[in-house]
Amino acid sequence: MILKGVKTSGMVNDVLADMFKIRRQNAVMMSKANSFLPFEDSQSLVDLLVKKDTSLFLFGSHNKKRPHNLVFGRTFDGKILDMLEFGMTGFKKLCQFKQPKIPLGAKPCLIFNGDMFERYPEWGVVQNYFCDFFCTTKTSSINLQGLEYVLSLTAVEPNILLLRSYEVNMKKSGSSTPYVELEEIGVSLDLVLRRTQIAPPEFRKVTQKQPKAAKIGKTKNITHDMAGSKLATVHMTKQNLSEMPQIRMKGSKKKEGVEGEKKKKKLKRFDGEEQ
């Protein structure tokens, strides 16, 4: 869900609109201004998210203390899980780039650059959040021909995050591996991490539990495809076709018997006429 505060700047409005265009298949944008203060009092925001049945949100606002402010967050079981507050220092709109040929619902390839994502716990949460924000499903394998665009997130010391989006163009290279060119298509964002609110380890451990109904147990000779359908393999003993009983065609025998009786009656009739 994408929301805006009571006061916003033109840059904030443009970012929210472009983010909605990127996630338009799985996003809802609220046009009404909201007087939420996510870090001070998040209950009213959580109530709205529960009402709309959504867990991820992006909130934009602007004031003198925190200009061009963006708050990325997510909830679990009616409670705030994580919140990340960024300030914008640079932005390029989608209309400033060449229009890409990316179909609706295409999955981006996320690339995280920089060792800050591994060194600092809060940046690990940033990485995990944007995986949830831009990717709705996990994939175990990638088709090279289906790779259409890339989202690059680069962490720079001390607290800068650079977000870039590229279209993937594959050209002939004279070998089995194509020559790949990346063309920037937007959104282009320069962000500065201001504040974070990270869930305690106990609460995070609860969110990572998988329900028993969602677990697919391993059963011999039974597998599941990507759609969740059950596929089974049946093993049978070798059959001896020579010992198989043959089907008796009773209907054909009756038919032959009826036709034979009719022929006999015709012969008798002809013999009586000759006499």
Secondary structure, DSSP 4 states (H G I P E B T S, - for coil): -EEEESS--HHHHHHHHHHHHHTTTS--EEEEEE--BTTTB-HHHHHHHHHTT--EEEEEE--SSS-SEEEEEEEETTEEEEEEEEEEEEEE-GGGSPPP-PPTTPPPEEEEESTHHHH-HHHHHHHHHHHHHH-SS--S---GGG--EEEEEEEETTTEEEEEEEEEEEE--SSSSPEEEEEE-S-EEEEEEEEEEE--HHHHHHHTPPPGGG----BTTEEE-TT--EEE----PPP-GGGSPPPP-HHHHHHHHHHHHHHHHHHHHHHHHH-
